[in-house]
């Protein structure tokens, strides 16, 4: 009987450890929002790489960059927005992912006008006005 209780206790501890580990891995998949946005929108970032490649009609380079962008953005809905403002975050994150998918389709079609139209659908204010931390006072 003692062995049965010992075995049951071991299984319970193992189950708790595995579930905690799974939660930690899921959180690890969520990108750091600031890093992703800098990688996306800073000078020379993914947006600039795609625009430059499309301007040069190098749609292979643009396709590679947009795929990287989509991969990076997939975890956004699991990220914790500033000030822990979760209301509306998932919808905003999915909207950004949808826009990136539209951009990818335009690049796959090698349609520069559709690429430009997709970029115009990126609404920075949709997140920044709701989720961004207020500016620090000097």
VENCOR-V779760 format. One line per field, one symbol per residue. burial: I if it has 16 or more other ideal C-beta (glycine too) atoms within 10 Angstrom, else O. A space follows every 50 residues. Layout:
burial->???
This chain:
burial->OOOOOOOOOOOOOOOOOOOOOOOOOOOOOOIOIOOIIOIIOOOOIIIOII IOIIOOOOIOIIIOIIOOIOOIIOIIOOIOIOOOOOOOIOOIIOIIIOII OIIIOIIOOOOIOIIOOIIOOIOOOOIOOOIIOOOOOO
